[in-house]
């Protein structure tokens, strides 16, 4: 039996993970869920969709108690908060899948430039970036997995083949992403307020979003050189989903048909990457609630551009279901266990 716990299970990603784990086909037991705000209350009180699936109550975090009950702990916590507890769980020998950005960036100075002071930089060299399409073998033996950000997941998977195969220039890349408002988290704010988001479409943090160094790091590692790109995120009036459109300068003549064939071959062994048919484009509704990333690409000859597009659900492939995919790999399960479900229609 695999015993798992979720630290910070009351937020959007925590509750999505509970939903997925509750129906996992293997011998997986969710032994504890923590929340400082809702301690003592059953999870179904906060998330009625889980009624009848799981009867656990939220509890206050006691690190040693949680470690004693778990083989793997998911840390569904904010940046900086997560690293405070992650280091302690690591010292106790527990396997960790961290949802925050605290262990994604390999250079502590880069992390501190974009986030804040890092209190456990010694663990960065031990952390494995949790994108299975890139690091499956490393994830198998990892004790600490840094679950990727939602924007980076969609961007990296869309761009990777054309950079890796030398079809596009690594300079001048522009990544344009549109996200559902759940990406802003559960805590009420002016940004997430219904009256401000309904029937409204707005850019934010152009060229300064915290996910920029993560995208640059992983694409740079893949091609063996540093790169700089422009990232333009937007909030759209929907609950969940991310649509990413990336623009890259062509360096080798190629047709759209040839390009799509290259994508299909590049991802042929990836169970959660779906390459669109000719003239078909990704859409967020098709991946809603699933672990799939849908990808298409097009050559725009008159501009000498490759336009690479992807759609993911920011709460699942962008967070919780990708975390469970990592758990499956770490536990030696089939990585598709509990995850081969179609997108959920509204």
N, C-alpha and C positions, 0 to 999 in steps of 0.2 A: 504494500500500500504506500502511495505517495501522499504525505501529509503537507498541506500548504496553508499559508495564512496570508491575509491581506492587511497591511498597515495603512490605514486611511481608506477605508472601504465605503465611505459615505458619499464620495463625489461621483461624477459621471463615469470616469474610467474605472473606479473601484466597483461600482454597481454593475457595469458591463462585464467586468471580469467575473463577478459572482454569478451572473447569469450564465456565462459560458462554462464555468467550472461545475455548476450545479447539474449540468447535463453531459459532463465528460464521460465517454464510454469506457474509460479505463478505471482501475481501482484508485481513484483520487479522492481524498477526503479533505474538505475545507474545514480546518480545525479551529480557526479563529479569525475574526474580523474586528478591527479596532477603529474607534472614532472617539476623540475626546469630547466632541459635542453631543453625540447621541449614545454614549455609554449606558448600558442597561436596557436599551430599547431594541425590540426585534427588528431585523432588517426589513421585514415586510411592512412595517409601519412607515418607513421612509420610502421604500421602493415596492409599492403594491404589486408590481408585475412579478415579483419573486415569491409571492404568497403560495405556499404549497410546494415550492421547490427547495427552499432552504429555511430552517427554523432557528438559525443562530442569532444571538444577540450581540450587539456591538459591545466591546469592552475597552477599558482604558489600556494604553500601551504599557506593558511590563516586558521589557526586552528579553530578559532571561526566561520568563514564563512562555512567551511566544516562541523563542528559540527552542525550548524544550519540547514544544508541540509540533514543530514544523521541520520538514526537510528543505523546503523552498519557501522563501518569504518574498512577496511582492510589496514593494514600497511605492504606494500611490500617493505621494506627498509632494509639496512644492519644492522648488529649487532651494538649496541651502538647508532646509529642514531635513531633507532626505539624507544628506551626507552625514548629519549628526548621528543618525541611527544606523545607517549603512555600515559605517566603520565598526560599530559595536557588534552588529550581527556577523560581520565578516570575521571578527576575532573569535566569535563563538563557533565558527565552522559551518554556519548556515549558508546555503546557496541563496543568492539574492538576484531578483530581477527588479531593477530600479526604473521607475517611470520618469524620473526627473532628468534634467540635463547634467546633474552633478558629476557623472562619470563618463559622459559621452566624448568630451574633448580631451585629447591626450596631453595637451600642453596646459599646465595649470595657469600660466600667465595669460594664455588666450581666454581661458575660462573666466579669470578674474577681470579681464578687460570687458567682457560682454555681460557678466553676471555679478559676482561679488567675491569676496575672499573665499578661498578653498581651504577647508579645515582638515581634509584627509587626502592631500595630493599623492601620498605614497601608494594609494590604491589605484591610481589612474593607470599604471602600467599593468595591473592585473585585470582591469575591466575589459570586457569584450563588447564591441559595438553590436547590438542585437538585431542586425538586419540579416536574416538567414540567407538571403540570396547572395550575400557577400561573405559571411563568416560562419557558415554552417558548421564546419569542422571545429573551429575554435569554440563555438558555443557549446558543443558536446561536452567539453571538459572544463568549462568555466565555472568558477564559484560566484563571480560577479558579472552580470550582464546588464549593460546600459541600454534599455529599451529606446529605440530611436524616437525623435520628434515626429509629429504628424506631417508637417510641411516637408522635412527632409526625406521622409519615406517616399512620398509621391514624386518629389523632384529627382532624387538619386536614381530611382528605378526608371524614370522616363529618360534621363540623360545618359546614364551609364554606357549603354551599348555603343552609341555614336562616338563618345570620347574614347572608350576602351579600344575600339577598332580603328581609331584614327580617321574617322569620317568627317569630324567637325573640329573647328578651332577651339582650343580651351580658353581663348581670350574673347572678351566681349559677350559672354553668355548672359542672357536676360531670362529670369524665371519669374513668371507671373502666376500667382496662386489665389484662388477664391475659396474661402472657408466658411462653413456653417458656424453659428455663434457659440455652439457648445465648446468650441476650441478655446474660448475665453475662460472656461472653468465655471464652476457652480456658484461661486460667491457673487452676490448681486453687486453690480457696478453700473456706472453711467454708460460704459461701453456696451454692456450686455442688457441694459434695460429695454424691455419690450417696445416701449414707445419710441425709443431712439433707433431701434433696429428694424422694426416692421416697415416694409415697403421702402427700405433704404439700403443703398449699396455704397460702401465707402472704402477707400484705401487707408492704410495706416502703416507706420514704421517703414516707409519706403527707404531701402538701402541701409536700414539700421536694426532690422529685426534680429533677435537673438539666435534664430536658427541659421543665420548666414554662415557662421564659422563651422557649423556642423556639416552643412552641405559641401562647403569648400574643402573641409578636411577629408571627407570620404571620397569625393570625386578626385581630389588630389592624390590620395593614397592609391586609388585605382589606376591612375595613369603615371604615377611616379614623379609628379611635379606639382609645385604649388600653383594654385589658380585663384583668381578673384572674379566674382560674378555679381550681378545686380539682382537683388531679390525684391519683388514688389507684391506684398500680401494685401488681400482685400477681405472684408467681411461682407457676406451676402445674407439676405433675410431668409435663411433656412436653418434648421436645427443642426444638421450634421452633414458631413461630406466635404471633400476638398477636390477641386479641379485645378490641375496645374498645366500651364502652357509654357514651354521653354523654347527660346529662340537661339539657334546656334548657326554660325557661319560655316558653310560647306567648304571643305578643302579637297574633296575628291568628287568628280561628277558621278551622280547616282540618280536613279529614278525612284519614285515613290514605291513602286512594286518591289524593286530590289531592296529598298530600305526596310519595308515591312517584312520581307523574307528574312533579312538579317536579324530583325527583332525576334521573329518567331523562332529562329534557330538559337539565338542567344539565350532565350528563356524557355527552351523546349523542355527542360527538366524541372522547371519551377512550378509547383502545384498551385501557387496563388497569384501568379502573373498570367493574365489573359491578354493575348494580342488580338486586337480588333481585325475584322475582315476589311477588305478594301472598301474605302469610302464610308466606313463606319467610325464614329467618334465616341470616345469615352463619355459617360454621363454619371453623375453622382448617384442617381436613383438606382442604377444597375448594381452598385456595390454596397448600398445602404445596409448596415448591420452585418456585413460579411468581412472576411479576411482577404478578399480579392483586391488586386490592383489591375485595373484595365488600362491598356496602353495602346496608343496609335501614334503614328508619325507621318509627316508629309513633307515632301520636297517642294519648296516654292522657288522654282527656277529663276523667275524674273528678279528675285531679290537675293539669289544665292544663299538661301536659308533652309535649314532643317527645322521644322516645327514639331517638337515632341510633346505629347500630351498624356496625362494620366489622371485617373479618378480613383480615389480611395475614400473610405469612411474614416474620418479623423478619430473617432472613438474606438474603432476596432483595428483595422490594419494599421491605423495611425497610433494605436495605443494598446487596448486590452487584448484583442485577439492575436496581435503580433506577440504580445507578452506570453500568451498561452502557447503559441507556436514555439517560442523559445523554451518554455517549460517542457513541452513535449520532447524537444531535441535534447535538453539537459537530462531528462528522465529516461531517455532511450526508447520512448514511444515512437510510433509513426507520427511524424510532425503534423499530419493532417487530422489527427484524432480530434473529434468534436468541432472541427472547423470547416468541413466541406459542406457548407450550407449556402444556398443562393442569397442574393441580395433581398432585403425585406422591402416590400412595396409599402407606400404610406397607408 
